[in-house]
Amino acid sequence: MSENRLTTVERVAWKAEPHALAGAVATAIEQAYGAISVDLLLADYRLDFLVPVVSGRPAFAMDGTSAGRAFAAQETVAVKAGDGEAWEVHLPLTVRGDRSGVLLVVLPGEPDDATCRELFTAAGVIARALKIADVGSDVFRHARRRNRLTLAAEIQWELLPGRSCVTDEYHLAGQLEPAYAIWGDNFDWSTSAEHLTVSVTNGMGRGAEAALLTQLAVGALRNARRSGADLVEQATLANETIYNQHHGQRHISTLLLRFDVATGRVGAIDAGSPKIFRMRNGTVEPISLDAQLPLGMFEDTNYTEQEFAVESGDRLVIFSDGFHTARSPRGETYGAAALAAALRQTQLQSPSEAVRTLTRGLLDYHCGIELADDAVVLCLDWTGRAAANAVAADG
């Protein structure tokens, strides 16, 4: 019986029309598990609020709630609902670490372990179906925005590969701010069996003009990468593309990284303002790279790849200049010391939660005033293949 009810929910999730997915899976779970109600709670663009999609109830701040705990810890949280017999089961909606929200199932009584496991599996299937449905419908993107996105922000969010990626070898997560009005900052990554390629870009200017410049740069870098180009070739092609379009009048700061999954060797090209900090054994230090010219400044710029290494247990955090040169309303610079302190304070959090905390700290530093410059933060926890294989062998 239990296998059939889970299979039924999975079948409904895959068959539902994109715009009807939330209602269809809610009805299926209610019927299969005798649930009182079911809702999909989607995280907003800032990752501060959860937005109920099925019930249409108002969005609520996730911190301090059971749903927020399920989202942050990425685990099932079951709690009694009020004074009655009903129980609320909160389950993370996540695909390979990319978090979209929480599935809320209200049951007439306390769920047993088998039911929680089934619902956890169902939530994983729903999250995958949601990711596909999000491509074919605006329903969920509309629900997630608590404010109107600027055109520049719309372009930037569409460029992202996701907000997080988890494999056996690493956990990577990023965030853009101001979430609803970002203009030139962005990040990108691509995974393969042997490599992880990461870029952080900072388009010159403001508004849609900056977003379009970043879109051109990211497109050029992806085109080169997907053609098999190495880091130097990627930077060279992107530089030529941007120069041919803007003739040196506009350029884009870019950090390019290529991780060898087996060895931890990192190839790097620092063509601009993004900065890297490494936390190893509780010590935070910047990774110094030779500064090279931003992409698009000159036609025939020659780029050079440098190297450094990461070890199992290392954490890398990359900030655009919107972070490390940020100034408070009183004119005080955020600076490296404040960043290092913030990194130490978040060292026990997962990368996905660390970027939430770091961006919230940046917003608090501005005392509620809109950021003067947009900002991106990317956090990477490195396990490495050797350590991952050792864990698999022990298991």
C-alpha positions in Angstrom: 0.0 0.0 0.0 2.7 2.5 1.0 4.7 1.9 -2.2 1.5 2.4 -4.3 0.7 5.8 -2.7 4.2 7.1 -3.2 4.2 5.9 -6.8 0.8 7.6 -7.3 2.2 11.0 -6.1 5.3 10.6 -8.3 3.1 9.8 -11.4 1.0 12.9 -10.8 4.0 15.1 -10.3 5.5 14.0 -13.7 2.1 14.1 -15.6 0.9 17.5 -14.3 0.9 20.5 -16.6 3.6 23.0 -15.5 1.1 25.7 -14.3 -1.0 23.1 -12.5 1.8 21.2 -10.7 1.3 22.6 -7.2 -2.4 21.9 -7.0 -2.1 18.5 -8.6 0.6 17.2 -6.2 -1.2 18.7 -3.2 -4.4 16.9 -4.2 -2.5 13.6 -4.8 -0.8 13.7 -1.4 -4.1 14.6 0.4 -5.8 11.6 -1.2 -2.9 9.2 -0.8 -1.9 10.0 2.7 -5.2 11.3 4.1 -3.6 14.7 4.7 -5.7 17.6 6.0 -3.9 20.0 3.7 -0.8 20.3 1.6 1.1 23.4 0.4 4.2 24.3 -1.5 6.2 27.1 0.3 8.6 28.7 -2.2 11.6 30.7 -1.1 11.6 34.3 -2.4 14.5 35.7 -4.3 16.2 37.1 -1.2 15.8 33.8 0.7 14.2 35.5 3.6 10.5 34.6 3.1 8.5 31.5 2.2 5.5 32.0 -0.1 2.6 29.5 0.1 1.6 28.7 -3.5 -1.4 26.3 -3.1 -3.3 28.1 -0.3 -2.4 31.6 -1.4 -1.8 32.6 2.2 0.6 35.6 2.8 4.3 35.1 2.7 6.1 34.7 6.0 9.6 35.2 7.3 11.3 31.8 7.4 13.7 32.4 10.3 12.3 31.1 13.6 9.7 28.8 12.0 9.6 25.0 11.5 9.4 25.5 7.8 12.5 27.7 7.9 14.3 25.1 9.9 13.5 22.4 7.4 14.8 24.8 4.6 18.0 25.7 6.5 18.9 22.2 7.8 17.6 20.4 4.7 15.9 17.8 6.9 12.3 16.7 7.8 10.8 18.7 10.6 7.6 17.3 12.1 5.8 19.3 14.8 2.4 19.1 16.4 0.0 21.7 15.0 -1.6 23.7 17.9 -3.7 22.0 20.6 -5.4 19.4 18.4 -4.2 16.0 17.1 -2.9 17.3 13.7 0.8 17.3 12.9 2.7 19.5 10.4 5.5 17.8 8.4 7.9 20.2 6.7 10.1 18.7 4.0 12.8 20.4 1.9 12.2 20.9 -1.8 15.8 20.4 -3.2 17.5 19.2 -6.3 21.2 18.3 -5.9 21.4 21.0 -3.2 19.6 23.7 -5.1 16.8 24.7 -2.7 13.5 25.9 -4.0 11.4 25.8 -0.8 9.5 23.5 1.6 6.7 21.0 1.1 4.1 21.3 4.0 1.9 18.3 4.7 -0.6 18.6 7.6 -1.6 15.1 8.8 -4.5 14.2 11.2 -2.1 12.4 13.5 1.6 11.9 14.3 3.4 10.4 11.3 5.5 7.3 11.6 9.0 7.1 10.3 8.0 5.2 7.2 5.5 8.0 6.2 8.1 10.7 6.8 10.6 8.8 4.6 8.0 8.4 1.8 7.1 12.1 2.0 10.8 13.1 1.9 11.2 11.0 -1.2 8.0 12.6 -2.7 9.3 16.1 -1.9 12.5 15.2 -3.9 10.4 14.2 -6.9 8.2 17.3 -6.6 11.3 19.5 -6.5 12.6 18.0 -9.7 9.2 18.3 -11.4 9.1 21.9 -10.1 12.5 22.7 -11.7 11.2 21.5 -15.1 7.8 23.2 -14.7 9.6 26.5 -13.9 11.0 26.5 -17.4 7.5 26.2 -19.0 5.5 28.5 -16.8 5.8 31.9 -15.0 3.5 30.8 -12.1 6.3 29.9 -9.7 8.6 32.8 -10.6 5.7 35.2 -10.1 5.0 33.6 -6.7 8.6 33.9 -5.5 8.9 37.7 -6.0 7.7 39.7 -3.1 8.7 42.9 -5.0 8.9 43.6 -8.6 12.2 42.7 -10.3 13.9 45.3 -12.4 14.6 44.3 -16.0 18.3 44.1 -15.1 17.5 41.7 -12.2 15.3 39.6 -14.5 18.2 39.2 -16.9 20.7 38.3 -14.1 18.5 35.7 -12.4 17.8 34.0 -15.7 21.6 33.7 -16.3 22.2 31.7 -13.1 22.8 27.9 -13.3 21.1 27.7 -9.9 21.8 28.9 -6.4 23.5 25.8 -5.1 25.1 22.6 -6.2 26.1 19.6 -4.0 28.2 16.6 -5.1 30.3 14.2 -3.1 33.4 16.4 -3.8 32.0 19.9 -3.0 29.1 22.1 -2.0 28.8 25.3 -3.9 26.3 28.1 -3.2 25.8 31.8 -4.2 23.5 34.8 -3.9 23.0 38.1 -5.6 22.1 41.4 -3.8 20.1 43.6 -4.1 18.0 40.5 -5.0 15.2 42.5 -6.7 17.4 45.2 -8.3 20.8 43.5 -9.1 22.4 44.9 -12.3 25.9 43.8 -13.2 27.2 41.2 -10.8 26.7 37.5 -11.5 28.1 34.0 -11.1 28.2 30.9 -13.2 29.4 27.3 -12.8 29.6 24.1 -14.8 30.3 20.6 -13.4 31.8 17.5 -15.1 33.2 14.2 -13.9 36.7 15.7 -13.7 36.3 19.5 -13.3 34.3 22.3 -11.8 34.5 25.6 -13.6 33.4 28.8 -11.8 33.2 32.4 -12.9 32.2 35.6 -11.0 31.6 38.6 -13.1 31.0 42.3 -12.4 29.6 44.2 -15.4 30.5 47.9 -15.7 27.7 50.4 -15.2 24.2 50.2 -13.8 20.8 49.0 -14.7 20.0 47.0 -17.9 23.1 48.3 -19.6 25.3 46.5 -17.0 23.1 43.4 -17.1 23.4 43.1 -20.9 27.2 43.5 -20.7 27.3 40.7 -18.2 25.0 38.6 -20.3 27.4 39.0 -23.3 30.4 38.0 -21.2 28.7 35.0 -19.6 27.5 33.9 -23.0 31.0 34.2 -24.5 32.6 32.3 -21.6 30.0 29.5 -21.9 30.5 29.3 -25.7 34.2 28.9 -25.3 33.9 26.5 -22.4 31.4 24.3 -24.2 33.7 24.2 -27.2 36.4 22.6 -25.1 38.5 25.8 -24.5 40.8 26.1 -21.5 40.7 29.0 -19.1 43.1 31.2 -21.1 41.1 30.6 -24.3 37.8 31.3 -22.5 39.1 34.6 -21.2 40.6 35.5 -24.6 37.4 34.8 -26.5 35.3 36.7 -24.0 37.7 39.6 -24.1 37.6 39.8 -28.0 33.8 39.5 -28.0 33.3 42.4 -25.5 35.9 44.5 -27.2 34.4 44.0 -30.7 31.0 45.0 -29.3 32.1 48.1 -27.2 35.6 49.0 -28.6 37.1 49.3 -25.1 34.5 51.8 -23.8 32.9 49.1 -21.6 34.6 46.2 -19.8 33.8 43.6 -17.2 35.7 42.4 -14.2 35.9 38.6 -14.1 37.3 35.8 -11.9 37.7 32.4 -13.6 38.5 29.2 -11.7 38.8 25.6 -12.9 39.0 22.9 -10.1 40.5 19.5 -10.8 38.2 17.3 -8.8 40.8 14.5 -8.4 43.7 16.6 -7.2 42.3 19.9 -5.8 44.5 21.9 -8.2 42.8 25.2 -9.2 43.6 27.1 -12.3 42.8 30.8 -12.0 42.6 34.0 -14.0 42.0 37.2 -12.0 40.7 39.7 -14.5 39.1 42.3 -12.2 37.7 43.0 -8.8 36.2 39.7 -7.3 38.3 38.6 -4.3 38.9 35.1 -2.8 39.2 34.2 0.8 40.2 30.7 2.0 39.3 29.3 5.4 41.5 26.4 6.4 41.6 25.0 10.0 39.8 28.1 11.3 42.3 30.5 9.7 41.0 33.0 7.1 43.4 34.4 4.5 43.0 36.0 1.1 44.3 34.2 -1.9 46.5 36.6 -3.8 46.5 36.4 -7.6 48.2 38.7 -10.1 45.7 41.3 -11.2 45.1 41.1 -15.0 43.1 43.4 -17.2 39.3 43.2 -17.2 37.6 41.6 -20.2 37.0 43.9 -23.1 39.4 46.7 -22.1 41.9 46.1 -24.9 41.7 44.0 -28.1 44.8 41.9 -27.8 45.1 41.3 -24.0 47.1 38.2 -23.2 45.9 36.3 -20.1 47.9 34.0 -17.9 46.6 31.1 -15.8 47.9 30.8 -12.3 47.5 28.0 -9.8 46.7 27.3 -6.2 45.4 24.3 -4.4 42.5 23.3 -2.2 42.5 20.6 0.4 39.7 18.5 2.0 38.0 20.7 4.6 38.8 24.0 2.9 36.2 26.7 2.4 36.5 29.3 -0.4 34.4 32.4 -0.4 34.4 34.8 -3.4 33.1 38.4 -3.1 32.5 41.0 -5.7 33.6 44.5 -4.9 30.0 45.3 -3.8 31.1 43.4 -0.7 34.7 44.1 0.0 34.5 47.8 -0.9 31.1 48.4 0.6 30.6 51.5 2.7 28.1 52.1 5.5 25.8 55.2 5.5 28.5 56.8 7.7 31.2 56.1 5.0 33.0 53.3 6.8 34.5 50.6 4.6 33.3 47.0 5.2 36.8 45.8 4.4 38.8 42.6 4.8 38.7 42.5 8.6 34.9 42.6 8.7 34.7 39.9 6.0 37.2 37.7 7.8 35.1 38.0 11.0 31.9 37.2 9.1 33.5 34.1 7.6 34.6 32.8 11.0 31.1 33.4 12.4 29.5 31.3 9.5 32.1 28.5 9.5 29.7 25.9 11.0 26.9 26.7 8.5 26.6 25.0 5.2 27.6 27.1 2.1 23.9 27.6 1.3 23.2 29.0 4.8 26.5 30.9 4.9 25.7 33.0 1.9 22.3 33.9 3.4 24.0 35.0 6.6 26.7 36.9 4.7 24.3 38.8 2.5 22.0 39.6 5.5 25.1 41.0 7.2 25.9 43.2 4.2 22.3 44.5 4.2 22.4 45.2 7.9 25.7 47.0 7.4 23.9 49.4 5.1 21.3 50.0 7.9 18.3 49.3 5.6 19.5 51.7 2.9 19.6 50.3 -0.7 23.1 49.1 -1.6 25.2 51.6 -3.5 26.7 48.8 -5.5 25.4 45.4 -6.3 27.1 42.4 -4.8 27.6 38.7 -5.3 28.9 36.1 -2.8 29.9 32.5 -3.7 30.8 29.9 -1.1 32.5 26.6 -1.8 33.2 23.8 0.7 35.7 21.3 -0.7 35.8 17.6 0.1 37.7 16.3 -2.8 37.6 13.0 -4.6 40.0 11.1 -2.3 38.0 12.0 0.8 34.7 11.3 -0.9 36.0 7.9 -2.1 37.2 7.1 1.5 33.8 7.9 2.9 32.1 5.7 0.2 34.4 2.8 1.0 33.8 3.0 4.8 30.0 3.0 4.1 
